[in-house]
Amino acid sequence: MAGCECREPKEHGLSRVQHTFQAVRVDFDLETVAKVMTDIYRDPANVFIMFPQVVRLAVDKLKGKDIGQDIIDNRKHVIEIHELLKKKN
């Protein structure tokens, strides 16, 4: 697109990834969390779960928490948002 700047948003000089990691106080290295996030996103049912939630899910999984119900809850939330947006249009 002409005039479109397609780059990662910055907040206070930090990338979105760095900002999210600071917000959830990640105790794991970026590569480890990214691998778990990739595994979460491998399931097509999870592709619309927003990035910050997937970071939190990945960190929780690395901490040993069962994230199954949290993934289901996030999927439901995405559907609720979609339905609300459809009603507004």
PyMOL Python script that loads the backbone (N, CA, C, O; Angstrom):
from pymol import cmd

cmd.read_pdbstr("""\
ATOM      1  N   MET A   1       0.835  -1.183   0.000  1.00  0.00           N
ATOM      2  CA  MET A   1       0.000   0.000   0.000  1.00  0.00           C
ATOM      3  C   MET A   1       0.872   1.235   0.000  1.00  0.00           C
ATOM      4  O   MET A   1       1.885   1.290   0.697  1.00  0.00           O
ATOM      5  N   ALA A   2       0.487   2.209  -0.767  1.00  0.00           N
ATOM      6  CA  ALA A   2       1.240   3.452  -0.819  1.00  0.00           C
ATOM      7  C   ALA A   2       1.068   4.199   0.498  1.00  0.00           C
ATOM      8  O   ALA A   2      -0.049   4.363   0.989  1.00  0.00           O
ATOM      9  N   GLY A   3       2.168   4.642   1.056  1.00  0.00           N
ATOM     10  CA  GLY A   3       2.128   5.422   2.285  1.00  0.00           C
ATOM     11  C   GLY A   3       1.909   4.608   3.549  1.00  0.00           C
ATOM     12  O   GLY A   3       1.802   5.178   4.635  1.00  0.00           O
ATOM     13  N   CYS A   4       1.842   3.314   3.434  1.00  0.00           N
ATOM     14  CA  CYS A   4       1.611   2.456   4.598  1.00  0.00           C
ATOM     15  C   CYS A   4       2.943   2.084   5.229  1.00  0.00           C
ATOM     16  O   CYS A   4       3.829   1.541   4.568  1.00  0.00           O
ATOM     17  N   GLU A   5       3.071   2.379   6.500  1.00  0.00           N
ATOM     18  CA  GLU A   5       4.267   1.954   7.216  1.00  0.00           C
ATOM     19  C   GLU A   5       3.921   0.693   7.978  1.00  0.00           C
ATOM     20  O   GLU A   5       3.250   0.756   9.008  1.00  0.00           O
ATOM     21  N   CYS A   6       4.360  -0.430   7.495  1.00  0.00           N
ATOM     22  CA  CYS A   6       4.062  -1.723   8.105  1.00  0.00           C
ATOM     23  C   CYS A   6       5.252  -2.163   8.933  1.00  0.00           C
ATOM     24  O   CYS A   6       6.152  -2.841   8.436  1.00  0.00           O
ATOM     25  N   ARG A   7       5.253  -1.783  10.173  1.00  0.00           N
ATOM     26  CA  ARG A   7       6.330  -2.186  11.066  1.00  0.00           C
ATOM     27  C   ARG A   7       5.746  -2.422  12.444  1.00  0.00           C
ATOM     28  O   ARG A   7       4.618  -2.026  12.735  1.00  0.00           O
ATOM     29  N   GLU A   8       6.510  -3.054  13.265  1.00  0.00           N
ATOM     30  CA  GLU A   8       6.056  -3.389  14.601  1.00  0.00           C
ATOM     31  C   GLU A   8       5.851  -2.121  15.417  1.00  0.00           C
ATOM     32  O   GLU A   8       6.726  -1.255  15.437  1.00  0.00           O
ATOM     33  N   PRO A   9       4.696  -1.996  16.098  1.00  0.00           N
ATOM     34  CA  PRO A   9       4.463  -0.791  16.894  1.00  0.00           C
ATOM     35  C   PRO A   9       5.460  -0.696  18.045  1.00  0.00           C
ATOM     36  O   PRO A   9       5.901  -1.708  18.588  1.00  0.00           O
ATOM     37  N   LYS A  10       5.800   0.519  18.400  1.00  0.00           N
ATOM     38  CA  LYS A  10       6.740   0.747  19.497  1.00  0.00           C
ATOM     39  C   LYS A  10       6.023   1.467  20.627  1.00  0.00           C
ATOM     40  O   LYS A  10       5.167   2.317  20.382  1.00  0.00           O
ATOM     41  N   GLU A  11       6.359   1.139  21.834  1.00  0.00           N
ATOM     42  CA  GLU A  11       5.835   1.832  22.991  1.00  0.00           C
ATOM     43  C   GLU A  11       7.019   2.110  23.911  1.00  0.00           C
ATOM     44  O   GLU A  11       7.652   1.184  24.417  1.00  0.00           O
ATOM     45  N   HIS A  12       7.306   3.365  24.119  1.00  0.00           N
ATOM     46  CA  HIS A  12       8.439   3.792  24.943  1.00  0.00           C
ATOM     47  C   HIS A  12       9.751   3.198  24.446  1.00  0.00           C
ATOM     48  O   HIS A  12      10.621   2.848  25.243  1.00  0.00           O
ATOM     49  N   GLY A  13       9.892   3.086  23.127  1.00  0.00           N
ATOM     50  CA  GLY A  13      11.128   2.583  22.543  1.00  0.00           C
ATOM     51  C   GLY A  13      11.279   1.072  22.576  1.00  0.00           C
ATOM     52  O   GLY A  13      12.310   0.550  22.152  1.00  0.00           O
ATOM     53  N   LEU A  14      10.288   0.367  23.064  1.00  0.00           N
ATOM     54  CA  LEU A  14      10.357  -1.091  23.145  1.00  0.00           C
ATOM     55  C   LEU A  14       9.498  -1.708  22.063  1.00  0.00           C
ATOM     56  O   LEU A  14       8.456  -1.158  21.705  1.00  0.00           O
ATOM     57  N   SER A  15       9.923  -2.834  21.544  1.00  0.00           N
ATOM     58  CA  SER A  15       9.074  -3.556  20.593  1.00  0.00           C
ATOM     59  C   SER A  15       7.877  -4.120  21.345  1.00  0.00           C
ATOM     60  O   SER A  15       7.876  -4.188  22.575  1.00  0.00           O
ATOM     61  N   ARG A  16       6.866  -4.520  20.598  1.00  0.00           N
ATOM     62  CA  ARG A  16       5.665  -5.107  21.203  1.00  0.00           C
ATOM     63  C   ARG A  16       6.027  -6.339  22.022  1.00  0.00           C
ATOM     64  O   ARG A  16       5.486  -6.554  23.107  1.00  0.00           O
ATOM     65  N   VAL A  17       6.945  -7.145  21.499  1.00  0.00           N
ATOM     66  CA  VAL A  17       7.377  -8.349  22.211  1.00  0.00           C
ATOM     67  C   VAL A  17       8.040  -7.979  23.530  1.00  0.00           C
ATOM     68  O   VAL A  17       7.694  -8.529  24.575  1.00  0.00           O
ATOM     69  N   GLN A  18       8.986  -7.055  23.488  1.00  0.00           N
ATOM     70  CA  GLN A  18       9.684  -6.656  24.707  1.00  0.00           C
ATOM     71  C   GLN A  18       8.722  -6.062  25.722  1.00  0.00           C
ATOM     72  O   GLN A  18       8.801  -6.367  26.912  1.00  0.00           O
ATOM     73  N   HIS A  19       7.812  -5.213  25.253  1.00  0.00           N
ATOM     74  CA  HIS A  19       6.846  -4.587  26.158  1.00  0.00           C
ATOM     75  C   HIS A  19       5.964  -5.638  26.833  1.00  0.00           C
ATOM     76  O   HIS A  19       5.736  -5.581  28.042  1.00  0.00           O
ATOM     77  N   THR A  20       5.472  -6.591  26.051  1.00  0.00           N
ATOM     78  CA  THR A  20       4.619  -7.630  26.607  1.00  0.00           C
ATOM     79  C   THR A  20       5.396  -8.476  27.601  1.00  0.00           C
ATOM     80  O   THR A  20       4.878  -8.823  28.663  1.00  0.00           O
ATOM     81  N   PHE A  21       6.633  -8.810  27.264  1.00  0.00           N
ATOM     82  CA  PHE A  21       7.456  -9.603  28.173  1.00  0.00           C
ATOM     83  C   PHE A  21       7.676  -8.865  29.486  1.00  0.00           C
ATOM     84  O   PHE A  21       7.624  -9.481  30.550  1.00  0.00           O
ATOM     85  N   GLN A  22       7.921  -7.566  29.434  1.00  0.00           N
ATOM     86  CA  GLN A  22       8.103  -6.802  30.661  1.00  0.00           C
ATOM     87  C   GLN A  22       6.814  -6.769  31.469  1.00  0.00           C
ATOM     88  O   GLN A  22       6.841  -6.835  32.698  1.00  0.00           O
ATOM     89  N   ALA A  23       5.681  -6.667  30.769  1.00  0.00           N
ATOM     90  CA  ALA A  23       4.390  -6.579  31.452  1.00  0.00           C
ATOM     91  C   ALA A  23       4.065  -7.849  32.226  1.00  0.00           C
ATOM     92  O   ALA A  23       3.444  -7.776  33.287  1.00  0.00           O
ATOM     93  N   VAL A  24       4.469  -9.014  31.721  1.00  0.00           N
ATOM     94  CA  VAL A  24       4.162 -10.262  32.418  1.00  0.00           C
ATOM     95  C   VAL A  24       5.343 -10.774  33.241  1.00  0.00           C
ATOM     96  O   VAL A  24       5.289 -11.865  33.809  1.00  0.00           O
ATOM     97  N   ARG A  25       6.405  -9.980  33.298  1.00  0.00           N
ATOM     98  CA  ARG A  25       7.593 -10.323  34.095  1.00  0.00           C
ATOM     99  C   ARG A  25       8.103 -11.721  33.759  1.00  0.00           C
ATOM    100  O   ARG A  25       8.192 -12.598  34.619  1.00  0.00           O
ATOM    101  N   VAL A  26       8.428 -11.896  32.512  1.00  0.00           N
ATOM    102  CA  VAL A  26       8.860 -13.201  32.024  1.00  0.00           C
ATOM    103  C   VAL A  26      10.181 -13.618  32.667  1.00  0.00           C
ATOM    104  O   VAL A  26      11.160 -12.872  32.654  1.00  0.00           O
ATOM    105  N   ASP A  27      10.184 -14.812  33.221  1.00  0.00           N
ATOM    106  CA  ASP A  27      11.380 -15.358  33.850  1.00  0.00           C
ATOM    107  C   ASP A  27      12.105 -16.329  32.919  1.00  0.00           C
ATOM    108  O   ASP A  27      13.026 -17.026  33.346  1.00  0.00           O
ATOM    109  N   PHE A  28      11.698 -16.379  31.658  1.00  0.00           N
ATOM    110  CA  PHE A  28      12.269 -17.294  30.687  1.00  0.00           C
ATOM    111  C   PHE A  28      12.832 -16.503  29.524  1.00  0.00           C
ATOM    112  O   PHE A  28      12.406 -15.376  29.271  1.00  0.00           O
ATOM    113  N   ASP A  29      13.787 -17.085  28.813  1.00  0.00           N
ATOM    114  CA  ASP A  29      14.361 -16.358  27.681  1.00  0.00           C
ATOM    115  C   ASP A  29      13.369 -16.327  26.520  1.00  0.00           C
ATOM    116  O   ASP A  29      12.477 -17.168  26.407  1.00  0.00           O
ATOM    117  N   LEU A  30      13.558 -15.340  25.677  1.00  0.00           N
ATOM    118  CA  LEU A  30      12.657 -15.093  24.555  1.00  0.00           C
ATOM    119  C   LEU A  30      12.500 -16.313  23.657  1.00  0.00           C
ATOM    120  O   LEU A  30      11.387 -16.628  23.234  1.00  0.00           O
ATOM    121  N   GLU A  31      13.584 -16.994  23.364  1.00  0.00           N
ATOM    122  CA  GLU A  31      13.531 -18.146  22.458  1.00  0.00           C
ATOM    123  C   GLU A  31      12.668 -19.270  23.024  1.00  0.00           C
ATOM    124  O   GLU A  31      11.908 -19.901  22.290  1.00  0.00           O
ATOM    125  N   THR A  32      12.783 -19.515  24.306  1.00  0.00           N
ATOM    126  CA  THR A  32      12.002 -20.572  24.946  1.00  0.00           C
ATOM    127  C   THR A  32      10.515 -20.243  24.903  1.00  0.00           C
ATOM    128  O   THR A  32       9.695 -21.097  24.566  1.00  0.00           O
ATOM    129  N   VAL A  33      10.168 -19.006  25.244  1.00  0.00           N
ATOM    130  CA  VAL A  33       8.770 -18.587  25.220  1.00  0.00           C
ATOM    131  C   VAL A  33       8.238 -18.631  23.787  1.00  0.00           C
ATOM    132  O   VAL A  33       7.111 -19.069  23.552  1.00  0.00           O
ATOM    133  N   ALA A  34       9.051 -18.177  22.832  1.00  0.00           N
ATOM    134  CA  ALA A  34       8.631 -18.165  21.424  1.00  0.00           C
ATOM    135  C   ALA A  34       8.318 -19.576  20.927  1.00  0.00           C
ATOM    136  O   ALA A  34       7.374 -19.762  20.159  1.00  0.00           O
ATOM    137  N   LYS A  35       9.089 -20.561  21.350  1.00  0.00           N
ATOM    138  CA  LYS A  35       8.831 -21.947  20.932  1.00  0.00           C
ATOM    139  C   LYS A  35       7.482 -22.436  21.458  1.00  0.00           C
ATOM    140  O   LYS A  35       6.736 -23.101  20.739  1.00  0.00           O
ATOM    141  N   VAL A  36       7.174 -22.108  22.701  1.00  0.00           N
ATOM    142  CA  VAL A  36       5.888 -22.523  23.273  1.00  0.00           C
ATOM    143  C   VAL A  36       4.750 -21.777  22.581  1.00  0.00           C
ATOM    144  O   VAL A  36       3.696 -22.357  22.319  1.00  0.00           O
ATOM    145  N   MET A  37       4.956 -20.495  22.287  1.00  0.00           N
ATOM    146  CA  MET A  37       3.942 -19.719  21.574  1.00  0.00           C
ATOM    147  C   MET A  37       3.677 -20.324  20.197  1.00  0.00           C
ATOM    148  O   MET A  37       2.528 -20.417  19.763  1.00  0.00           O
ATOM    149  N   THR A  38       4.735 -20.730  19.521  1.00  0.00           N
ATOM    150  CA  THR A  38       4.584 -21.366  18.208  1.00  0.00           C
ATOM    151  C   THR A  38       3.761 -22.633  18.332  1.00  0.00           C
ATOM    152  O   THR A  38       2.893 -22.897  17.501  1.00  0.00           O
ATOM    153  N   ASP A  39       4.029 -23.422  19.368  1.00  0.00           N
ATOM    154  CA  ASP A  39       3.243 -24.640  19.586  1.00  0.00           C
ATOM    155  C   ASP A  39       1.763 -24.315  19.822  1.00  0.00           C
ATOM    156  O   ASP A  39       0.883 -25.015  19.323  1.00  0.00           O
ATOM    157  N   ILE A  40       1.498 -23.258  20.579  1.00  0.00           N
ATOM    158  CA  ILE A  40       0.104 -22.861  20.834  1.00  0.00           C
ATOM    159  C   ILE A  40      -0.567 -22.455  19.526  1.00  0.00           C
ATOM    160  O   ILE A  40      -1.702 -22.847  19.258  1.00  0.00           O
ATOM    161  N   TYR A  41       0.138 -21.668  18.713  1.00  0.00           N
ATOM    162  CA  TYR A  41      -0.432 -21.187  17.456  1.00  0.00           C
ATOM    163  C   TYR A  41      -0.505 -22.271  16.373  1.00  0.00           C
ATOM    164  O   TYR A  41      -1.156 -22.063  15.350  1.00  0.00           O
ATOM    165  N   ARG A  42       0.148 -23.418  16.576  1.00  0.00           N
ATOM    166  CA  ARG A  42       0.063 -24.519  15.599  1.00  0.00           C
ATOM    167  C   ARG A  42      -1.372 -25.025  15.461  1.00  0.00           C
ATOM    168  O   ARG A  42      -1.779 -25.483  14.394  1.00  0.00           O
ATOM    169  N   ASP A  43      -2.120 -24.938  16.537  1.00  0.00           N
ATOM    170  CA  ASP A  43      -3.519 -25.365  16.503  1.00  0.00           C
ATOM    171  C   ASP A  43      -4.327 -24.263  15.813  1.00  0.00           C
ATOM    172  O   ASP A  43      -4.388 -23.140  16.313  1.00  0.00           O
ATOM    173  N   PRO A  44      -4.948 -24.573  14.672  1.00  0.00           N
ATOM    174  CA  PRO A  44      -5.700 -23.551  13.945  1.00  0.00           C
ATOM    175  C   PRO A  44      -6.792 -22.868  14.779  1.00  0.00           C
ATOM    176  O   PRO A  44      -7.172 -21.735  14.487  1.00  0.00           O
ATOM    177  N   ALA A  45      -7.285 -23.537  15.793  1.00  0.00           N
ATOM    178  CA  ALA A  45      -8.316 -22.943  16.646  1.00  0.00           C
ATOM    179  C   ALA A  45      -7.772 -21.787  17.488  1.00  0.00           C
ATOM    180  O   ALA A  45      -8.543 -21.017  18.062  1.00  0.00           O
ATOM    181  N   ASN A  46      -6.449 -21.667  17.561  1.00  0.00           N
ATOM    182  CA  ASN A  46      -5.835 -20.636  18.401  1.00  0.00           C
ATOM    183  C   ASN A  46      -5.326 -19.425  17.630  1.00  0.00           C
ATOM    184  O   ASN A  46      -4.807 -18.488  18.235  1.00  0.00           O
ATOM    185  N   VAL A  47      -5.465 -19.426  16.315  1.00  0.00           N
ATOM    186  CA  VAL A  47      -4.814 -18.377  15.515  1.00  0.00           C
ATOM    187  C   VAL A  47      -5.339 -16.982  15.793  1.00  0.00           C
ATOM    188  O   VAL A  47      -4.641 -16.006  15.517  1.00  0.00           O
ATOM    189  N   PHE A  48      -6.534 -16.852  16.327  1.00  0.00           N
ATOM    190  CA  PHE A  48      -7.084 -15.525  16.588  1.00  0.00           C
ATOM    191  C   PHE A  48      -6.905 -15.077  18.030  1.00  0.00           C
ATOM    192  O   PHE A  48      -7.328 -13.978  18.389  1.00  0.00           O
ATOM    193  N   ILE A  49      -6.289 -15.900  18.858  1.00  0.00           N
ATOM    194  CA  ILE A  49      -5.981 -15.469  20.225  1.00  0.00           C
ATOM    195  C   ILE A  49      -4.904 -14.391  20.129  1.00  0.00           C
ATOM    196  O   ILE A  49      -3.895 -14.568  19.447  1.00  0.00           O
ATOM    197  N   MET A  50      -5.124 -13.288  20.809  1.00  0.00           N
ATOM    198  CA  MET A  50      -4.229 -12.141  20.676  1.00  0.00           C
ATOM    199  C   MET A  50      -2.859 -12.408  21.297  1.00  0.00           C
ATOM    200  O   MET A  50      -2.708 -13.168  22.254  1.00  0.00           O
ATOM    201  N   PHE A  51      -1.881 -11.748  20.706  1.00  0.00           N
ATOM    202  CA  PHE A  51      -0.478 -11.932  21.058  1.00  0.00           C
ATOM    203  C   PHE A  51      -0.201 -11.864  22.565  1.00  0.00           C
ATOM    204  O   PHE A  51       0.417 -12.787  23.096  1.00  0.00           O
ATOM    205  N   PRO A  52      -0.631 -10.809  23.281  1.00  0.00           N
ATOM    206  CA  PRO A  52      -0.316 -10.753  24.719  1.00  0.00           C
ATOM    207  C   PRO A  52      -0.865 -11.944  25.504  1.00  0.00           C
ATOM    208  O   PRO A  52      -0.233 -12.421  26.446  1.00  0.00           O
ATOM    209  N   GLN A  53      -2.049 -12.421  25.106  1.00  0.00           N
ATOM    210  CA  GLN A  53      -2.615 -13.581  25.794  1.00  0.00           C
ATOM    211  C   GLN A  53      -1.793 -14.832  25.531  1.00  0.00           C
ATOM    212  O   GLN A  53      -1.621 -15.660  26.426  1.00  0.00           O
ATOM    213  N   VAL A  54      -1.281 -14.979  24.309  1.00  0.00           N
ATOM    214  CA  VAL A  54      -0.468 -16.157  24.000  1.00  0.00           C
ATOM    215  C   VAL A  54       0.862 -16.100  24.749  1.00  0.00           C
ATOM    216  O   VAL A  54       1.378 -17.136  25.166  1.00  0.00           O
ATOM    217  N   VAL A  55       1.418 -14.907  24.923  1.00  0.00           N
ATOM    218  CA  VAL A  55       2.633 -14.783  25.745  1.00  0.00           C
ATOM    219  C   VAL A  55       2.338 -15.269  27.152  1.00  0.00           C
ATOM    220  O   VAL A  55       3.098 -16.053  27.719  1.00  0.00           O
ATOM    221  N   ARG A  56       1.235 -14.804  27.711  1.00  0.00           N
ATOM    222  CA  ARG A  56       0.879 -15.213  29.083  1.00  0.00           C
ATOM    223  C   ARG A  56       0.619 -16.719  29.161  1.00  0.00           C
ATOM    224  O   ARG A  56       1.036 -17.375  30.116  1.00  0.00           O
ATOM    225  N   LEU A  57      -0.068 -17.262  28.160  1.00  0.00           N
ATOM    226  CA  LEU A  57      -0.308 -18.709  28.137  1.00  0.00           C
ATOM    227  C   LEU A  57       1.004 -19.479  28.078  1.00  0.00           C
ATOM    228  O   LEU A  57       1.174 -20.475  28.781  1.00  0.00           O
ATOM    229  N   ALA A  58       1.924 -19.026  27.250  1.00  0.00           N
ATOM    230  CA  ALA A  58       3.220 -19.699  27.114  1.00  0.00           C
ATOM    231  C   ALA A  58       3.992 -19.657  28.427  1.00  0.00           C
ATOM    232  O   ALA A  58       4.567 -20.662  28.844  1.00  0.00           O
ATOM    233  N   VAL A  59       4.005 -18.509  29.071  1.00  0.00           N
ATOM    234  CA  VAL A  59       4.712 -18.381  30.351  1.00  0.00           C
ATOM    235  C   VAL A  59       4.065 -19.279  31.398  1.00  0.00           C
ATOM    236  O   VAL A  59       4.761 -19.964  32.149  1.00  0.00           O
ATOM    237  N   ASP A  60       2.739 -19.277  31.448  1.00  0.00           N
ATOM    238  CA  ASP A  60       2.051 -20.157  32.409  1.00  0.00           C
ATOM    239  C   ASP A  60       2.392 -21.620  32.155  1.00  0.00           C
ATOM    240  O   ASP A  60       2.625 -22.382  33.094  1.00  0.00           O
ATOM    241  N   LYS A  61       2.421 -22.010  30.879  1.00  0.00           N
ATOM    242  CA  LYS A  61       2.765 -23.400  30.551  1.00  0.00           C
ATOM    243  C   LYS A  61       4.188 -23.724  30.996  1.00  0.00           C
ATOM    244  O   LYS A  61       4.441 -24.801  31.535  1.00  0.00           O
ATOM    245  N   LEU A  62       5.117 -22.794  30.771  1.00  0.00           N
ATOM    246  CA  LEU A  62       6.502 -23.014  31.199  1.00  0.00           C
ATOM    247  C   LEU A  62       6.622 -23.101  32.716  1.00  0.00           C
ATOM    248  O   LEU A  62       7.534 -23.745  33.234  1.00  0.00           O
ATOM    249  N   LYS A  63       5.716 -22.462  33.416  1.00  0.00           N
ATOM    250  CA  LYS A  63       5.709 -22.527  34.885  1.00  0.00           C
ATOM    251  C   LYS A  63       5.027 -23.786  35.398  1.00  0.00           C
ATOM    252  O   LYS A  63       4.949 -24.009  36.607  1.00  0.00           O
ATOM    253  N   GLY A  64       4.526 -24.624  34.461  1.00  0.00           N
ATOM    254  CA  GLY A  64       3.932 -25.897  34.855  1.00  0.00           C
ATOM    255  C   GLY A  64       2.429 -25.889  34.989  1.00  0.00           C
ATOM    256  O   GLY A  64       1.841 -26.891  35.397  1.00  0.00           O
ATOM    257  N   LYS A  65       1.787 -24.772  34.654  1.00  0.00           N
ATOM    258  CA  LYS A  65       0.337 -24.680  34.772  1.00  0.00           C
ATOM    259  C   LYS A  65      -0.332 -25.379  33.595  1.00  0.00           C
ATOM    260  O   LYS A  65       0.155 -25.318  32.466  1.00  0.00           O
ATOM    261  N   ASP A  66      -1.453 -26.043  33.869  1.00  0.00           N
ATOM    262  CA  ASP A  66      -2.266 -26.627  32.805  1.00  0.00           C
ATOM    263  C   ASP A  66      -3.048 -25.481  32.163  1.00  0.00           C
ATOM    264  O   ASP A  66      -3.889 -24.863  32.815  1.00  0.00           O
ATOM    265  N   ILE A  67      -2.774 -25.197  30.892  1.00  0.00           N
ATOM    266  CA  ILE A  67      -3.374 -24.042  30.228  1.00  0.00           C
ATOM    267  C   ILE A  67      -4.561 -24.415  29.344  1.00  0.00           C
ATOM    268  O   ILE A  67      -5.083 -23.567  28.620  1.00  0.00           O
ATOM    269  N   GLY A  68      -4.987 -25.660  29.395  1.00  0.00           N
ATOM    270  CA  GLY A  68      -6.079 -26.124  28.542  1.00  0.00           C
ATOM    271  C   GLY A  68      -7.338 -25.285  28.667  1.00  0.00           C
ATOM    272  O   GLY A  68      -7.890 -24.840  27.661  1.00  0.00           O
ATOM    273  N   GLN A  69      -7.796 -25.067  29.886  1.00  0.00           N
ATOM    274  CA  GLN A  69      -9.016 -24.278  30.087  1.00  0.00           C
ATOM    275  C   GLN A  69      -8.796 -22.815  29.718  1.00  0.00           C
ATOM    276  O   GLN A  69      -9.705 -22.161  29.206  1.00  0.00           O
ATOM    277  N   ASP A  70      -7.607 -22.303  29.973  1.00  0.00           N
ATOM    278  CA  ASP A  70      -7.304 -20.909  29.614  1.00  0.00           C
ATOM    279  C   ASP A  70      -7.358 -20.713  28.092  1.00  0.00           C
ATOM    280  O   ASP A  70      -7.830 -19.684  27.609  1.00  0.00           O
ATOM    281  N   ILE A  71      -6.875 -21.699  27.352  1.00  0.00           N
ATOM    282  CA  ILE A  71      -6.946 -21.612  25.888  1.00  0.00           C
ATOM    283  C   ILE A  71      -8.403 -21.608  25.442  1.00  0.00           C
ATOM    284  O   ILE A  71      -8.784 -20.815  24.581  1.00  0.00           O
ATOM    285  N   ILE A  72      -9.212 -22.477  26.013  1.00  0.00           N
ATOM    286  CA  ILE A  72     -10.641 -22.524  25.676  1.00  0.00           C
ATOM    287  C   ILE A  72     -11.303 -21.187  25.994  1.00  0.00           C
ATOM    288  O   ILE A  72     -12.085 -20.673  25.194  1.00  0.00           O
ATOM    289  N   ASP A  73     -10.993 -20.627  27.158  1.00  0.00           N
ATOM    290  CA  ASP A  73     -11.562 -19.332  27.551  1.00  0.00           C
ATOM    291  C   ASP A  73     -11.158 -18.224  26.584  1.00  0.00           C
ATOM    292  O   ASP A  73     -11.975 -17.370  26.239  1.00  0.00           O
ATOM    293  N   ASN A  74      -9.897 -18.237  26.144  1.00  0.00           N
ATOM    294  CA  ASN A  74      -9.431 -17.230  25.193  1.00  0.00           C
ATOM    295  C   ASN A  74     -10.114 -17.390  23.839  1.00  0.00           C
ATOM    296  O   ASN A  74     -10.450 -16.395  23.197  1.00  0.00           O
ATOM    297  N   ARG A  75     -10.318 -18.608  23.405  1.00  0.00           N
ATOM    298  CA  ARG A  75     -11.040 -18.853  22.146  1.00  0.00           C
ATOM    299  C   ARG A  75     -12.454 -18.287  22.237  1.00  0.00           C
ATOM    300  O   ARG A  75     -12.926 -17.627  21.312  1.00  0.00           O
ATOM    301  N   LYS A  76     -13.132 -18.550  23.368  1.00  0.00           N
ATOM    302  CA  LYS A  76     -14.495 -18.044  23.563  1.00  0.00           C
ATOM    303  C   LYS A  76     -14.505 -16.512  23.530  1.00  0.00           C
ATOM    304  O   LYS A  76     -15.403 -15.903  22.949  1.00  0.00           O
ATOM    305  N   HIS A  77     -13.512 -15.908  24.149  1.00  0.00           N
ATOM    306  CA  HIS A  77     -13.420 -14.446  24.187  1.00  0.00           C
ATOM    307  C   HIS A  77     -13.288 -13.874  22.774  1.00  0.00           C
ATOM    308  O   HIS A  77     -13.931 -12.879  22.440  1.00  0.00           O
ATOM    309  N   VAL A  78     -12.464 -14.500  21.957  1.00  0.00           N
ATOM    310  CA  VAL A  78     -12.288 -14.045  20.570  1.00  0.00           C
ATOM    311  C   VAL A  78     -13.614 -14.143  19.813  1.00  0.00           C
ATOM    312  O   VAL A  78     -13.960 -13.241  19.049  1.00  0.00           O
ATOM    313  N   ILE A  79     -14.346 -15.220  20.021  1.00  0.00           N
ATOM    314  CA  ILE A  79     -15.648 -15.385  19.361  1.00  0.00           C
ATOM    315  C   ILE A  79     -16.620 -14.308  19.833  1.00  0.00           C
ATOM    316  O   ILE A  79     -17.362 -13.747  19.027  1.00  0.00           O
ATOM    317  N   GLU A  80     -16.621 -14.015  21.137  1.00  0.00           N
ATOM    318  CA  GLU A  80     -17.503 -12.966  21.671  1.00  0.00           C
ATOM    319  C   GLU A  80     -17.190 -11.616  21.031  1.00  0.00           C
ATOM    320  O   GLU A  80     -18.104 -10.879  20.660  1.00  0.00           O
ATOM    321  N   ILE A  81     -15.922 -11.294  20.903  1.00  0.00           N
ATOM    322  CA  ILE A  81     -15.530 -10.028  20.274  1.00  0.00           C
ATOM    323  C   ILE A  81     -15.998 -10.001  18.821  1.00  0.00           C
ATOM    324  O   ILE A  81     -16.532  -8.996  18.352  1.00  0.00           O
ATOM    325  N   HIS A  82     -15.797 -11.096  18.122  1.00  0.00           N
ATOM    326  CA  HIS A  82     -16.222 -11.191  16.719  1.00  0.00           C
ATOM    327  C   HIS A  82     -17.730 -10.971  16.593  1.00  0.00           C
ATOM    328  O   HIS A  82     -18.187 -10.238  15.715  1.00  0.00           O
ATOM    329  N   GLU A  83     -18.486 -11.601  17.464  1.00  0.00           N
ATOM    330  CA  GLU A  83     -19.949 -11.456  17.422  1.00  0.00           C
ATOM    331  C   GLU A  83     -20.370 -10.013  17.712  1.00  0.00           C
ATOM    332  O   GLU A  83     -21.279  -9.492  17.065  1.00  0.00           O
ATOM    333  N   LEU A  84     -19.723  -9.375  18.668  1.00  0.00           N
ATOM    334  CA  LEU A  84     -20.033  -7.969  18.966  1.00  0.00           C
ATOM    335  C   LEU A  84     -19.737  -7.074  17.765  1.00  0.00           C
ATOM    336  O   LEU A  84     -20.519  -6.179  17.446  1.00  0.00           O
ATOM    337  N   LEU A  85     -18.626  -7.314  17.112  1.00  0.00           N
ATOM    338  CA  LEU A  85     -18.267  -6.514  15.943  1.00  0.00           C
ATOM    339  C   LEU A  85     -19.245  -6.729  14.799  1.00  0.00           C
ATOM    340  O   LEU A  85     -19.576  -5.788  14.077  1.00  0.00           O
ATOM    341  N   LYS A  86     -19.708  -7.964  14.631  1.00  0.00           N
ATOM    342  CA  LYS A  86     -20.683  -8.245  13.576  1.00  0.00           C
ATOM    343  C   LYS A  86     -21.986  -7.488  13.829  1.00  0.00           C
ATOM    344  O   LYS A  86     -22.607  -6.989  12.891  1.00  0.00           O
ATOM    345  N   LYS A  87     -22.398  -7.403  15.089  1.00  0.00           N
ATOM    346  CA  LYS A  87     -23.635  -6.699  15.443  1.00  0.00           C
ATOM    347  C   LYS A  87     -23.530  -5.198  15.175  1.00  0.00           C
ATOM    348  O   LYS A  87     -24.507  -4.554  14.794  1.00  0.00           O
ATOM    349  N   LYS A  88     -22.325  -4.650  15.383  1.00  0.00           N
ATOM    350  CA  LYS A  88     -22.131  -3.218  15.165  1.00  0.00           C
ATOM    351  C   LYS A  88     -22.151  -2.859  13.675  1.00  0.00           C
ATOM    352  O   LYS A  88     -22.496  -1.736  13.310  1.00  0.00           O
ATOM    353  N   ASN A  89     -21.790  -3.794  12.839  1.00  0.00           N
ATOM    354  CA  ASN A  89     -21.771  -3.533  11.391  1.00  0.00           C
ATOM    355  C   ASN A  89     -23.071  -3.954  10.845  1.00  0.00           C
ATOM    356  O   ASN A  89     -23.303  -3.835   9.642  1.00  0.00           O
TER     357      ASN A  89
END
""", "prot")
cmd.dss("prot")
cmd.show_as("cartoon", "prot")
cmd.util.cbc("prot")
cmd.orient("prot")
